[in-house]
Amino acid sequence: MIRLSCQLESAIGRQALEDYVRELDIEVLGANEEGTQDILVGRLAMSQVLWTDAELDGHSLLDVCDADSQGLYAMFEVLTEGDEKGRIRDDLQVEEPFDHVMFLYRAVLHPSLVPYRQAILEAAVNLFGCQALIVMWLETGGFPESELADLGFRKIAATPLIYRHLAFTTEFSNRHPLGMDGSDYVARPEYESWVHEQWADDTP
């Protein structure tokens, strides 16, 4: 059995620029052989930018992203070509509306999860519904490009950034409309220490 456990930090109001960005720490948990214990087998980190709220409240999305982190600012620069109002660049052809942008910036998955890694990423980015634009650096998590394309991700020309809108079905979702069944997965205790070590090594 594979499950996700999400810890979310969010202000109860939007009084400052940083209140438009929520930090998500997602743990990937696998059951042991007896099914009696959850073992940490992966971890992902995402920023959820309340894009539409910031626009409607009259804030510069450039300022929102810049106030959060260098990584989010770099993502914004590529996605909008620096447009202060947050207009997505025309060549990306993002015509469907979206409420928020999910920026996946770290991912560590134990090698035993290879058969399930697409399903894990799909479940993680869909935690807050389909009205979202998902953005990540191509190298994040070490996913093969073929698997990312299968999940609907598209490259942004001359950049290492990829994106997808969750409103559209993908080759993966067509094959697995209800997600994947991870009931046959068995986690071993040593997997958890591997994840902790890899996460520590990957810390910026």
Contacts in CASP RR format, 6 or more apart in sequence:
PFRMAT RR
TARGET T0000
AUTHOR 0000-0000-0000
METHOD contacts of the structure
MODEL  1
MIRLSCQLESAIGRQALEDYVRELDIEVLGANEEGTQDILVGRLAMSQVL
WTDAELDGHSLLDVCDADSQGLYAMFEVLTEGDEKGRIRDDLQVEEPFDH
VMFLYRAVLHPSLVPYRQAILEAAVNLFGCQALIVMWLETGGFPESELAD
LGFRKIAATPLIYRHLAFTTEFSNRHPLGMDGSDYVARPEYESWVHEQWA
DDTP
1 30 0 8 1.000
1 31 0 8 1.000
1 35 0 8 1.000
1 182 0 8 1.000
1 183 0 8 1.000
1 185 0 8 1.000
2 28 0 8 1.000
2 29 0 8 1.000
2 30 0 8 1.000
2 41 0 8 1.000
2 113 0 8 1.000
2 116 0 8 1.000
2 119 0 8 1.000
2 120 0 8 1.000
2 182 0 8 1.000
2 185 0 8 1.000
3 28 0 8 1.000
3 29 0 8 1.000
3 30 0 8 1.000
3 38 0 8 1.000
4 26 0 8 1.000
4 27 0 8 1.000
4 28 0 8 1.000
4 29 0 8 1.000
4 120 0 8 1.000
4 123 0 8 1.000
4 124 0 8 1.000
4 127 0 8 1.000
5 26 0 8 1.000
5 27 0 8 1.000
5 29 0 8 1.000
6 24 0 8 1.000
6 25 0 8 1.000
6 26 0 8 1.000
6 27 0 8 1.000
6 127 0 8 1.000
7 24 0 8 1.000
7 25 0 8 1.000
7 26 0 8 1.000
7 27 0 8 1.000
8 22 0 8 1.000
8 23 0 8 1.000
8 24 0 8 1.000
9 22 0 8 1.000
9 23 0 8 1.000
10 22 0 8 1.000
11 18 0 8 1.000
11 19 0 8 1.000
13 19 0 8 1.000
14 20 0 8 1.000
14 50 0 8 1.000
14 53 0 8 1.000
14 57 0 8 1.000
17 59 0 8 1.000
17 63 0 8 1.000
17 64 0 8 1.000
17 67 0 8 1.000
17 68 0 8 1.000
18 67 0 8 1.000
18 68 0 8 1.000
20 49 0 8 1.000
20 50 0 8 1.000
20 53 0 8 1.000
20 54 0 8 1.000
20 59 0 8 1.000
20 64 0 8 1.000
21 47 0 8 1.000
21 48 0 8 1.000
21 49 0 8 1.000
21 50 0 8 1.000
21 64 0 8 1.000
21 65 0 8 1.000
21 68 0 8 1.000
21 72 0 8 1.000
22 47 0 8 1.000
22 48 0 8 1.000
22 50 0 8 1.000
23 45 0 8 1.000
23 46 0 8 1.000
23 47 0 8 1.000
23 48 0 8 1.000
24 44 0 8 1.000
24 45 0 8 1.000
24 46 0 8 1.000
24 47 0 8 1.000
24 48 0 8 1.000
24 127 0 8 1.000
25 43 0 8 1.000
25 44 0 8 1.000
25 45 0 8 1.000
26 43 0 8 1.000
26 44 0 8 1.000
26 45 0 8 1.000
26 46 0 8 1.000
26 124 0 8 1.000
26 127 0 8 1.000
27 40 0 8 1.000
27 42 0 8 1.000
27 43 0 8 1.000
28 40 0 8 1.000
28 41 0 8 1.000
28 42 0 8 1.000
28 43 0 8 1.000
28 44 0 8 1.000
28 109 0 8 1.000
28 113 0 8 1.000
28 120 0 8 1.000
29 38 0 8 1.000
29 39 0 8 1.000
29 40 0 8 1.000
29 41 0 8 1.000
29 187 0 8 1.000
30 38 0 8 1.000
30 39 0 8 1.000
30 40 0 8 1.000
30 41 0 8 1.000
30 185 0 8 1.000
30 187 0 8 1.000
31 37 0 8 1.000
31 38 0 8 1.000
31 39 0 8 1.000
31 185 0 8 1.000
31 186 0 8 1.000
31 187 0 8 1.000
32 38 0 8 1.000
32 39 0 8 1.000
32 186 0 8 1.000
32 187 0 8 1.000
32 188 0 8 1.000
32 189 0 8 1.000
33 186 0 8 1.000
33 188 0 8 1.000
38 187 0 8 1.000
39 187 0 8 1.000
39 188 0 8 1.000
39 189 0 8 1.000
39 191 0 8 1.000
39 192 0 8 1.000
40 191 0 8 1.000
40 192 0 8 1.000
40 195 0 8 1.000
40 196 0 8 1.000
41 109 0 8 1.000
41 110 0 8 1.000
41 112 0 8 1.000
41 113 0 8 1.000
41 187 0 8 1.000
41 191 0 8 1.000
41 192 0 8 1.000
41 195 0 8 1.000
42 108 0 8 1.000
42 109 0 8 1.000
42 110 0 8 1.000
42 113 0 8 1.000
42 195 0 8 1.000
43 106 0 8 1.000
43 107 0 8 1.000
43 108 0 8 1.000
43 195 0 8 1.000
43 199 0 8 1.000
44 104 0 8 1.000
44 106 0 8 1.000
44 107 0 8 1.000
44 108 0 8 1.000
44 120 0 8 1.000
44 121 0 8 1.000
44 124 0 8 1.000
45 104 0 8 1.000
45 105 0 8 1.000
45 106 0 8 1.000
45 107 0 8 1.000
46 102 0 8 1.000
46 103 0 8 1.000
46 104 0 8 1.000
46 105 0 8 1.000
46 124 0 8 1.000
46 125 0 8 1.000
47 68 0 8 1.000
47 69 0 8 1.000
47 72 0 8 1.000
47 102 0 8 1.000
47 103 0 8 1.000
47 105 0 8 1.000
48 100 0 8 1.000
48 101 0 8 1.000
48 102 0 8 1.000
48 103 0 8 1.000
48 128 0 8 1.000
49 61 0 8 1.000
49 64 0 8 1.000
49 65 0 8 1.000
49 72 0 8 1.000
49 100 0 8 1.000
49 101 0 8 1.000
49 102 0 8 1.000
49 103 0 8 1.000
50 99 0 8 1.000
50 100 0 8 1.000
51 61 0 8 1.000
51 86 0 8 1.000
51 98 0 8 1.000
51 99 0 8 1.000
51 100 0 8 1.000
51 101 0 8 1.000
51 133 0 8 1.000
52 98 0 8 1.000
52 99 0 8 1.000
52 100 0 8 1.000
53 99 0 8 1.000
54 61 0 8 1.000
54 64 0 8 1.000
55 61 0 8 1.000
55 85 0 8 1.000
55 86 0 8 1.000
60 84 0 8 1.000
60 85 0 8 1.000
61 76 0 8 1.000
61 80 0 8 1.000
61 84 0 8 1.000
61 85 0 8 1.000
61 86 0 8 1.000
62 73 0 8 1.000
62 76 0 8 1.000
62 80 0 8 1.000
62 82 0 8 1.000
62 83 0 8 1.000
62 84 0 8 1.000
62 86 0 8 1.000
63 84 0 8 1.000
65 72 0 8 1.000
65 73 0 8 1.000
65 75 0 8 1.000
65 76 0 8 1.000
66 72 0 8 1.000
66 73 0 8 1.000
66 76 0 8 1.000
71 105 0 8 1.000
72 103 0 8 1.000
75 103 0 8 1.000
75 135 0 8 1.000
75 161 0 8 1.000
76 82 0 8 1.000
76 86 0 8 1.000
78 156 0 8 1.000
78 159 0 8 1.000
78 161 0 8 1.000
79 88 0 8 1.000
79 89 0 8 1.000
79 92 0 8 1.000
79 101 0 8 1.000
79 135 0 8 1.000
79 156 0 8 1.000
79 161 0 8 1.000
79 163 0 8 1.000
80 86 0 8 1.000
80 87 0 8 1.000
80 88 0 8 1.000
80 89 0 8 1.000
81 89 0 8 1.000
83 89 0 8 1.000
88 94 0 8 1.000
88 133 0 8 1.000
91 157 0 8 1.000
92 154 0 8 1.000
92 156 0 8 1.000
92 163 0 8 1.000
94 133 0 8 1.000
94 163 0 8 1.000
94 165 0 8 1.000
96 165 0 8 1.000
96 167 0 8 1.000
96 168 0 8 1.000
97 131 0 8 1.000
98 131 0 8 1.000
98 132 0 8 1.000
98 133 0 8 1.000
98 165 0 8 1.000
98 166 0 8 1.000
98 167 0 8 1.000
99 131 0 8 1.000
99 132 0 8 1.000
100 128 0 8 1.000
100 131 0 8 1.000
100 132 0 8 1.000
100 133 0 8 1.000
101 132 0 8 1.000
101 133 0 8 1.000
101 134 0 8 1.000
101 135 0 8 1.000
102 125 0 8 1.000
102 128 0 8 1.000
102 132 0 8 1.000
102 133 0 8 1.000
102 134 0 8 1.000
102 135 0 8 1.000
103 135 0 8 1.000
103 136 0 8 1.000
104 121 0 8 1.000
104 124 0 8 1.000
104 125 0 8 1.000
104 134 0 8 1.000
104 135 0 8 1.000
104 136 0 8 1.000
104 140 0 8 1.000
105 136 0 8 1.000
105 137 0 8 1.000
105 140 0 8 1.000
106 140 0 8 1.000
106 141 0 8 1.000
106 199 0 8 1.000
106 202 0 8 1.000
107 121 0 8 1.000
107 140 0 8 1.000
107 141 0 8 1.000
107 142 0 8 1.000
107 143 0 8 1.000
108 141 0 8 1.000
108 195 0 8 1.000
108 198 0 8 1.000
108 199 0 8 1.000
108 202 0 8 1.000
109 117 0 8 1.000
109 120 0 8 1.000
109 141 0 8 1.000
110 191 0 8 1.000
110 194 0 8 1.000
110 195 0 8 1.000
112 185 0 8 1.000
112 187 0 8 1.000
112 188 0 8 1.000
112 191 0 8 1.000
113 120 0 8 1.000
113 185 0 8 1.000
116 180 0 8 1.000
116 182 0 8 1.000
116 185 0 8 1.000
117 143 0 8 1.000
117 147 0 8 1.000
118 143 0 8 1.000
118 147 0 8 1.000
118 150 0 8 1.000
118 151 0 8 1.000
118 172 0 8 1.000
118 180 0 8 1.000
119 172 0 8 1.000
119 176 0 8 1.000
119 179 0 8 1.000
119 180 0 8 1.000
119 182 0 8 1.000
121 143 0 8 1.000
121 151 0 8 1.000
122 151 0 8 1.000
122 172 0 8 1.000
122 173 0 8 1.000
122 176 0 8 1.000
122 179 0 8 1.000
123 179 0 8 1.000
125 132 0 8 1.000
125 134 0 8 1.000
125 166 0 8 1.000
126 166 0 8 1.000
129 166 0 8 1.000
130 166 0 8 1.000
130 167 0 8 1.000
131 166 0 8 1.000
131 167 0 8 1.000
132 165 0 8 1.000
132 166 0 8 1.000
133 163 0 8 1.000
133 164 0 8 1.000
133 165 0 8 1.000
133 166 0 8 1.000
134 153 0 8 1.000
134 163 0 8 1.000
134 164 0 8 1.000
134 165 0 8 1.000
134 166 0 8 1.000
135 161 0 8 1.000
135 162 0 8 1.000
135 163 0 8 1.000
136 153 0 8 1.000
136 161 0 8 1.000
136 162 0 8 1.000
136 163 0 8 1.000
137 160 0 8 1.000
137 161 0 8 1.000
137 162 0 8 1.000
138 145 0 8 1.000
138 148 0 8 1.000
138 155 0 8 1.000
138 160 0 8 1.000
138 161 0 8 1.000
138 162 0 8 1.000
139 160 0 8 1.000
148 162 0 8 1.000
150 170 0 8 1.000
150 171 0 8 1.000
150 172 0 8 1.000
151 164 0 8 1.000
151 170 0 8 1.000
151 171 0 8 1.000
151 172 0 8 1.000
152 164 0 8 1.000
152 168 0 8 1.000
152 170 0 8 1.000
152 171 0 8 1.000
152 172 0 8 1.000
153 162 0 8 1.000
153 163 0 8 1.000
153 164 0 8 1.000
154 162 0 8 1.000
154 163 0 8 1.000
154 164 0 8 1.000
155 161 0 8 1.000
155 162 0 8 1.000
156 162 0 8 1.000
156 163 0 8 1.000
164 170 0 8 1.000
173 179 0 8 1.000
END
